[in-house]
Amino acid sequence: MTRCIHLAASFSDRIRKIPTRMSSLSAFAILLAWAGVCQATGTGYLFVSSEKDHSITVLDGENYEVVKRIRTAARPRHLQFTPDRSRIFAACGEGNAIDIIDVASLTLIDRIEGIDDPEAFEFSPDGKTMYISLEDDAKLGILDLDAYFRARKEKPDLTVAEISDDDEAMDEDDEDEEEEGDEGDDEDERVVGMTTVEVGEEPEGILVSPDGKTVFITSEVANMVHVVDTATGALKANIVAGTRPRRFALMPDGKTLWVTNELSGSISVIDLEGSKVVDTISFEPRGFRPEDVTPVGITTTSNGATAYVALGRANHVAVVDIASKRIEDYILVGSRAWNTTLNRSESRLFVANGLSDDISIIDTASNRVLRSIPVGRVPYAVLIDD
């Protein structure tokens, strides 16, 4: 792994010396070819996006010390590995961009510009297509990555956002004000390789089916889950869920979809064959008012036995037995638990706490918090390179 990092540093220097007249597609092709050397780095690093520090904090996976802070465009939120895990794509909402991070060298290497306020996205199974929630425009963006990079004449200037010490912590009220004041300007229509599908207002959560044939996307305002055929871009179904649906988990049978409902404090269990909600799981942690229970992030174990649900302002993670839909435990974590991630062995659950500026590390065998690690301001998502 050390050799890969050294190679990465050397290669980054070489990339900077590529003549500007060389097409960005050629440079990108070289990057992808080199990625084969180190595509499975397995560094063990944790990557945590920070909305207010405009950066991604990299933590050592053993001692949780800060390895590096990678500066990005403004307000990075959702993070995701490419299918080969050599790159991390970061949705930078206020930067109107998707930043691309090289995992081996821990550097910002590229950027997809002109995407208006991206929040969440997913890759197709082959990694050639991105499905992006375009929140301000009430659309699902479908970006052909090959077409985008082929048409681009040169790599953009990778300017990063300035950090202000005066920035206040962001909460959902801030997000609501921003959403109400912004009007989409159809900027996504000018992105080469991008097509769009109209959906309900304020789309957010996205999930691509394992076969790549279907995309699910939530609409926070319409209280709906939209089901989109990826081959045609047609809406196959519009399913009414709870109030302000946010994130998804597809069950192992491929026939059942769970969606968290932030403002109704619940999960809607959706039968995909019938395109309807067949059950509701409500969360009632002791000592919290119903309006404080705001579930968003959800992670399931690989065997489909357990779901972990971040309950937002209730400052807990719910542990749910999937088969019985019974809540087995509530684990106290930091302030405004937002998103959750399991490590590869599923022995640890990592929780991003947006208002206490830290992540909680949970031992899944005992359902106890082992440590809380300070990270950047308003952490949003956690990725693990293991």
C-alpha angles and dihedrals in degrees: 000000000000089000089054092053091050091048089049093054091049092046093049089057090051093049090054088057094056108118113256090233089067109099117255087234090062092050091047091050090053090050091052092048092051090048089072089070093062107010093129099047095155091195094162088227123150118222117203123184117220117203096196100037092048091225147098115240115215115208129191107248094223106043098014092229117152110264097178144334112227112207117221143172115294122305108358112201124153116044128192138171120234111246091264090049092229094115138039119212115206125197106222104194102189091036091058088224148100109232121209119216124194108226097205097051097028092227138130103248107166146000139211105217135198100040108135113232101327114194111165133013143167134204126232112248091261092049094235098109133050122205109204132187107229098200101185095045098045091233142122108232118213111196122192100210095197091053092047096051093039092056096043112100099200142000114271125244105269096220112169128214121265117246116229121203088207095062111121123219112275121232135171092275088060090050092050092052091049093049094049092050099046122085117194114243098199089248089150089067089069094055108105112235093022124123123174141211120205114237136161123303120288100012114195127148116065132188128177118207115243091251091051093234099111137043123198119202131177127224111208095196099040091045088226144129113220119206113207129191106226095206095056104017088233123146106245097183144354111211121193110226132171127299114305102353113209122167140020142221120186114210120232093254089064089224101086127064126191120203126186117230110208101194099037094049094232151094122245113216107212127200102213095197090058095031092226143109110260101174143011128214113203124200121218111168111186117264098020130107115237092248090058093058102090112162117197119144121056131183128179131201117251092249092055093240104115138032125199115205125191108221099203114211091014086073094221140104115224119218110211129190102224099205095053096026086226121148105235101181147353115220119202111228136156130310116300101000103212116166135014135206133183123213118238095266090045090228092119133044118201119206126194109218107200101194101038092049094230145093125239119220113210128195102223094203093062100020089232130135109244099184144350114220122199113230135163125316115289100002112207112176140012127210125184124207097209 
